[in-house]
């Protein structure tokens, strides 16, 4: 149940944080999906869909934001 709660929190928080940062910095993206990924923190598709690793939730806010912003830069 603890892992389910963690995943639920990540799937609510990460897309919202991405939206806030995108708005603040002038980026546009299609959607955010969150899942466990073994080898990546995040990725961006050619259609501007952003995928984020739910393990980002374990990182400090500054690092989390850095990775989200990095993925947003791929939308330009």
Buried (B, 14 or more C-beta within 10 A) or exposed (E): EEEEEBBEEBBEBBBEBBBEBBEEEEBEBEEBEBEEBEEEBBBBBEEBBBBBBBBBBEBEEEEBBEBBBEBBEBBE
